[in-house]
């Protein structure tokens, strides 16, 4: 995807609620919630996310076996391609070390959720700070502020021009193999998206009547930004945060698959499980299918909810 295409989509999302949210923010959100309740994709996405979060929270307590114990090691001979598939005591079968795959899937959900949420929060918080500085400078900073905005946006555009996975791999390679590295690497990829999105939303709100009225009353620019422009610019950022969770989960799994994740392979995480099972795909394909399908369904749930939120907040789609 080209840089122009990427930035245009981000700017379009930033403009979705411009012009109507400032005058009727509460009613906009009420209408959006009504549209979400009537949206089948939103309901499906919400159910998937709720199930994923529930499993991540209670998974370690309901797992029938320890995810690290090689209880059935004597029944699996990976060097000869002999594995144990689904059976009564092991619903998803055994992995190459004789560990219960179902238990590892349940416990691994928590690690996957942790990586996705922390990565998204890193990108959101750092990107929001950068976007706030840039947007405030461009909106009310005058000529000097415009120069600051231009400098920040050029750096942001450079980061956006790099393929996200390549950027994440580069950061992870520099920092070394660890779970924290994966979180930071995926979070860094999200920073320019949130920064440009919040900046664009603030620019869209900067010319609103309430901003002109506040300036004419002599209210300080800093107060206008913090109490007026910023709160009314957060809707597209919230939507993007939901969509970014899907991206973060996929990219974190990709880094773990490439061997840049948790250095302890015994700790269950869906990306690590997929990497370990890939070697035995010809003999036991289901061992790879379970974590792969779980990653796809979870990412799809966040994507469906995020897209439904975007449509619910789009003024052009409200009747």
C-alpha positions as CSV (number, residue, x, y, z in Angstrom):
1,X,0.0,0.0,0.0
2,X,1.4,3.4,-1.0
3,X,2.1,6.2,1.5
4,X,-0.5,8.4,-0.2
5,X,-3.1,5.7,0.1
6,X,-2.3,5.1,3.8
7,X,-2.3,8.8,4.8
8,X,-5.5,9.5,2.8
9,X,-7.3,6.7,4.7
10,X,-6.1,8.1,8.0
11,X,-7.1,11.6,7.1
12,X,-10.5,10.4,6.0
13,X,-11.1,8.7,9.3
14,X,-10.1,11.9,11.1
15,X,-12.7,13.8,9.2
16,X,-15.6,11.4,9.8
17,X,-17.0,13.3,12.8
18,X,-15.9,16.8,11.9
19,X,-18.6,19.4,11.8
20,X,-21.2,17.5,13.8
21,X,-19.5,16.2,16.9
22,X,-18.6,19.7,18.2
23,X,-22.2,20.8,18.3
24,X,-23.8,17.5,19.5
25,X,-21.1,15.2,20.9
26,X,-23.4,13.4,23.3
27,X,-26.2,12.9,20.7
28,X,-23.6,11.7,18.2
29,X,-22.4,9.0,20.6
30,X,-26.0,8.0,21.5
31,X,-26.8,7.6,17.8
32,X,-23.6,5.7,17.2
33,X,-24.5,3.3,20.0
34,X,-28.0,2.7,18.5
35,X,-26.4,2.0,15.2
36,X,-24.0,-0.4,16.7
37,X,-26.7,-2.3,18.5
38,X,-28.5,-2.8,15.1
39,X,-25.3,-3.8,13.3
40,X,-24.7,-7.6,12.8
41,X,-20.9,-7.2,12.3
42,X,-20.7,-5.2,15.5
43,X,-22.6,-7.9,17.4
44,X,-20.5,-10.7,15.9
45,X,-17.3,-8.8,16.7
46,X,-18.4,-8.0,20.2
47,X,-19.2,-11.7,20.9
48,X,-15.8,-12.8,19.5
49,X,-14.0,-10.2,21.6
50,X,-15.9,-11.0,24.7
51,X,-15.2,-14.7,24.4
52,X,-11.5,-14.0,23.7
53,X,-11.2,-11.7,26.8
54,X,-13.1,-14.2,28.9
55,X,-10.8,-17.1,27.9
56,X,-7.8,-14.9,28.5
57,X,-8.9,-14.1,32.0
58,X,-10.1,-17.5,33.2
59,X,-8.1,-19.7,30.9
60,X,-5.3,-20.7,33.4
61,X,-8.0,-21.7,35.9
62,X,-10.1,-23.9,33.6
63,X,-7.2,-25.5,31.7
64,X,-7.5,-29.2,32.4
65,X,-3.7,-29.8,32.5
66,X,-0.6,-27.8,33.0
67,X,0.5,-26.1,29.7
68,X,4.1,-26.9,30.3
69,X,4.0,-30.5,31.7
70,X,5.2,-33.1,29.1
71,X,2.8,-35.7,30.6
72,X,2.4,-37.8,27.5
73,X,5.9,-37.4,26.1
74,X,6.2,-41.2,25.7
75,X,3.2,-41.3,23.3
76,X,4.6,-38.8,20.8
77,X,7.6,-39.5,18.5
78,X,8.0,-36.3,16.4
79,X,11.2,-37.6,14.7
80,X,9.1,-40.5,13.2
81,X,6.1,-38.3,12.5
82,X,3.9,-40.1,15.1
83,X,1.5,-37.7,16.9
84,X,-1.6,-38.0,19.0
85,X,-4.6,-36.3,17.7
86,X,-7.9,-35.2,19.4
87,X,-9.2,-37.7,21.9
88,X,-11.3,-37.8,25.1
89,X,-8.6,-36.7,27.5
90,X,-6.9,-34.3,25.0
91,X,-9.5,-32.4,23.0
92,X,-7.0,-30.8,20.6
93,X,-4.4,-33.6,20.8
94,X,-0.8,-33.4,21.9
95,X,2.1,-31.3,20.6
96,X,5.5,-32.5,19.7
97,X,6.6,-32.7,23.3
98,X,3.5,-34.5,24.6
99,X,1.8,-31.4,26.1
100,X,-1.9,-30.9,26.0
101,X,-2.7,-28.5,23.1
102,X,-6.1,-27.4,24.4
103,X,-4.6,-26.3,27.8
104,X,-1.8,-24.4,25.9
105,X,-4.4,-22.7,23.8
106,X,-6.4,-21.5,26.8
107,X,-3.4,-20.2,28.7
108,X,-1.8,-18.8,25.5
109,X,-4.9,-16.5,25.0
110,X,-3.8,-14.4,28.0
111,X,-0.3,-13.9,26.6
112,X,-1.8,-13.0,23.2
113,X,-4.2,-10.5,24.7
114,X,-1.5,-9.0,26.9
115,X,0.8,-8.4,23.9
116,X,-2.0,-6.9,21.8
117,X,-3.4,-4.5,24.4
118,X,0.0,-3.3,25.7
119,X,1.3,-2.8,22.1
120,X,-1.8,-0.8,21.2
121,X,-1.5,1.3,24.4
122,X,2.1,2.1,23.6
123,X,1.2,3.3,20.1
124,X,-1.9,5.1,21.3
125,X,-0.3,7.0,24.2
126,X,2.9,8.0,22.4
127,X,1.1,8.7,19.1
128,X,-1.5,10.8,20.9
129,X,1.1,12.9,22.5
130,X,2.8,13.5,19.2
131,X,-0.5,14.1,17.4
132,X,-1.6,16.5,20.1
133,X,1.6,18.6,19.9
134,X,1.4,18.7,16.1
135,X,-2.3,19.4,15.9
136,X,-2.2,22.1,18.5
137,X,0.8,23.7,16.8
138,X,-0.9,23.6,13.4
139,X,-4.3,24.8,14.7
140,X,-3.3,27.6,17.0
141,X,0.5,27.9,16.9
142,X,0.8,30.5,14.1
143,X,3.7,30.4,11.7
144,X,6.1,28.9,14.2
145,X,3.6,26.2,15.1
146,X,3.2,25.4,11.4
147,X,6.9,24.8,11.1
148,X,6.8,22.4,14.1
149,X,3.8,20.6,12.5
150,X,5.6,20.2,9.2
151,X,8.7,18.7,10.9
152,X,6.7,16.3,13.0
153,X,4.5,15.2,10.0
154,X,7.5,14.6,7.8
155,X,9.0,12.2,10.3
156,X,5.6,10.6,10.7
157,X,5.3,10.1,7.0
158,X,8.7,8.5,6.8
159,X,7.6,5.9,9.4
160,X,4.3,5.4,7.6
161,X,6.3,4.8,4.3
162,X,8.0,1.8,5.9
163,X,6.2,-1.6,5.8
164,X,4.8,-2.2,9.2
165,X,6.2,-5.7,9.7
166,X,9.6,-4.7,8.4
167,X,9.7,-1.8,10.9
168,X,8.6,-4.1,13.7
169,X,11.2,-6.7,12.8
170,X,13.9,-4.0,12.7
171,X,13.0,-2.7,16.2
172,X,12.8,-6.2,17.6
173,X,16.2,-7.2,16.1
174,X,17.9,-4.2,17.6
175,X,16.3,-4.7,21.1
176,X,16.8,-8.5,21.3
177,X,14.5,-11.4,21.8
178,X,11.9,-10.9,24.6
179,X,8.2,-10.5,25.1
180,X,8.8,-6.8,26.0
181,X,10.6,-6.4,22.7
182,X,7.5,-7.6,20.8
183,X,5.3,-5.2,22.7
184,X,7.5,-2.2,22.0
185,X,8.2,-3.2,18.4
186,X,4.5,-3.5,17.5
187,X,3.7,-0.4,19.5
188,X,6.2,1.6,17.5
189,X,4.5,0.6,14.3
190,X,1.2,2.1,15.6
191,X,2.7,5.4,16.7
192,X,2.6,7.3,13.4
193,X,-0.9,6.1,12.7
194,X,-2.3,7.5,15.9
195,X,-0.2,10.6,15.6
196,X,-1.4,11.5,12.2
197,X,-5.0,10.5,13.0
198,X,-5.3,12.8,16.0
199,X,-3.5,15.6,14.3
200,X,-5.9,15.4,11.3
201,X,-8.9,15.3,13.6
202,X,-7.7,18.3,15.5
203,X,-7.2,20.2,12.3
204,X,-10.8,19.3,11.2
205,X,-12.1,20.7,14.6
206,X,-9.8,23.7,14.6
207,X,-12.1,25.7,12.3
208,X,-15.3,25.0,14.1
209,X,-17.5,27.8,15.4
210,X,-16.9,26.9,19.1
211,X,-13.2,27.4,18.6
212,X,-13.7,30.8,17.0
213,X,-16.1,31.7,19.8
214,X,-13.6,30.7,22.4
215,X,-10.8,32.6,20.8
216,X,-13.0,35.7,20.5
217,X,-13.7,35.5,24.2
218,X,-10.0,35.6,24.9
219,X,-9.6,32.1,26.3
220,X,-6.0,30.9,26.3
221,X,-5.0,28.8,23.4
222,X,-3.7,26.0,25.7
223,X,-7.1,25.8,27.4
224,X,-9.0,25.7,24.1
225,X,-6.8,22.8,22.9
226,X,-7.1,20.7,26.1
227,X,-10.8,21.4,27.0
228,X,-12.4,21.9,23.6
229,X,-10.5,20.6,20.6
230,X,-8.9,17.5,22.0
231,X,-12.1,15.9,23.6
232,X,-14.0,16.5,20.3
233,X,-11.2,14.9,18.3
234,X,-11.0,11.5,20.0
235,X,-13.8,9.6,18.2
236,X,-11.7,8.4,15.2
237,X,-8.8,7.6,17.6
238,X,-11.1,5.3,19.6
239,X,-12.1,3.6,16.4
240,X,-8.5,3.2,15.3
241,X,-7.6,1.8,18.7
242,X,-10.1,-1.1,18.2
243,X,-8.8,-1.7,14.7
244,X,-5.2,-1.5,15.9
245,X,-5.8,-4.3,18.4
246,X,-6.4,-6.7,15.4
247,X,-3.2,-5.5,13.7
248,X,-1.2,-5.7,16.9
249,X,-2.3,-9.3,17.6
250,X,-1.3,-10.4,14.0
251,X,2.0,-8.6,14.0
252,X,2.9,-9.9,17.5
253,X,2.1,-13.4,16.3
254,X,4.3,-12.8,13.2
255,X,7.3,-11.7,15.3
256,X,6.9,-14.7,17.6
257,X,6.6,-16.9,14.5
258,X,9.9,-15.4,13.3
259,X,11.6,-16.3,16.6
260,X,11.7,-12.7,18.0
261,X,9.2,-13.3,20.8
262,X,9.4,-14.8,24.2
263,X,12.8,-16.7,24.5
264,X,11.2,-19.4,26.7
265,X,9.4,-21.7,24.2
266,X,7.6,-23.5,27.0
267,X,5.4,-20.4,27.7
268,X,2.3,-20.8,25.6
269,X,1.5,-18.0,23.2
270,X,-0.4,-18.5,19.9
271,X,2.4,-17.1,17.7
272,X,5.0,-19.3,19.4
273,X,2.7,-22.3,19.2
274,X,2.2,-21.7,15.4
275,X,6.0,-21.4,15.0
276,X,6.7,-24.7,16.8
277,X,3.9,-26.6,15.0
278,X,5.0,-25.4,11.5
279,X,7.8,-28.0,11.3
280,X,5.3,-30.8,11.7
281,X,2.6,-29.6,9.4
282,X,2.9,-32.5,7.0
283,X,2.4,-35.1,9.8
284,X,0.0,-33.2,12.1
285,X,-1.6,-30.2,10.4
286,X,-4.2,-29.6,13.1
287,X,-1.4,-28.6,15.6
288,X,-0.8,-25.6,13.4
289,X,-4.5,-25.0,12.6
290,X,-5.6,-24.4,16.2
291,X,-3.4,-21.3,16.9
292,X,-3.8,-20.0,13.3
293,X,-7.6,-20.1,13.4
294,X,-7.6,-18.6,16.9
295,X,-5.5,-15.7,15.7
296,X,-7.6,-15.1,12.6
297,X,-10.9,-15.2,14.4
298,X,-9.7,-12.9,17.2
299,X,-8.3,-10.4,14.7
300,X,-11.5,-10.6,12.7
301,X,-13.6,-9.8,15.8
302,X,-11.7,-6.6,16.5
303,X,-11.8,-5.7,12.8
304,X,-15.6,-6.2,12.6
305,X,-16.2,-4.1,15.7
306,X,-13.8,-1.4,14.6
307,X,-15.4,-1.1,11.1
308,X,-18.9,-1.1,12.6
309,X,-17.8,1.8,14.9
310,X,-16.3,3.7,12.0
311,X,-19.6,3.4,10.1
312,X,-21.7,4.3,13.1
313,X,-19.7,7.5,13.6
314,X,-19.8,8.5,9.9
315,X,-22.1,11.5,9.4
316,X,-22.7,10.5,5.8
317,X,-24.3,7.2,6.9
318,X,-26.7,8.5,9.5
319,X,-30.3,8.7,8.4
